[in-house]
């Protein structure tokens, strides 16, 4: 199959993966820089109770160096197989499907863990004042998690669709090609 024969669905899917890889790199780096800035700020604080409160509040959202290295590696790999999908490499579709499954389970587990942690933590601070704001943030976070899970499932269905699978199938060679 040449580039002209590549289905639009495959092109869109490949570019989605490339953008996900770029977003993973950018967001991981941004989160790591924020983590380092927070660490510098907390190092100047004298109140251990305040430091623990801040860490309890933002702890699940921090990015340590090892996690950054993993995110960078994942981002680069996703970009590579996104480009492989543009070139209709069968290994790229296989990796896209594996990654889509991981994306579904990771989004569901990590997202729900963050939502539950946030809801549990914010319920400790609910003294009546600002309860509406906290309730809104809790609902907003849960809805965001549900939307990310939905996007992950749609991406998985997209990768597993018949048109995408057919685009990556190895075409049998014609008898005339074998004679050459």
C-alpha positions, 0 to 999 in steps of 0.5 A: 500500500502506498501513501495514497492508498492509506485510509484517512482513518489510519492517518488520523489515528497515526497523528493522534498517537504522535500528538499523544506522544508529544503531549506526554513529553511536554506534560511530563517535563512541565510537571517535573519542572513544577515539582522541582519548583515546589520542592525549592519552595517547601525547602524554605518553609519552617512549618512541617505541618504546612509542608505535610498538608501541601504534600498531601494535597498535591502529592499524587500530581507530582512528577519525580525524576524516574517518572519523568524518564519513564514519561519521556521514554513512553512519549518517544516510543508513541511518536515512533509507532505513530510515524510507523503507522503513517508508513503502514508498518504492521508492528506499529498497529500492534504497538498501538493496540497494546498501548491503547489497552494500557491507556484504557486501564491506566486512565481508569485506575490512575484517574479513579485513584486521583479522583478518590484521593482528591475527594477524600482529601477535600472532604477533610477540609469541608467546614461548610464554607466553600463546600459548593466549590469543593463539590463542584471540583469533585464532580468536575474531576470525576467527569474528567476521569470518565471523559478520559476513559471514554476517549481511551476506549474510543481510541482502542476501538479505532485501533481495532477497527476492521479498516485499520486492521485491513490497512496494515495487513500484509498483501499477498504477492501476485503470481506475476510478482513471484516470477520476477 
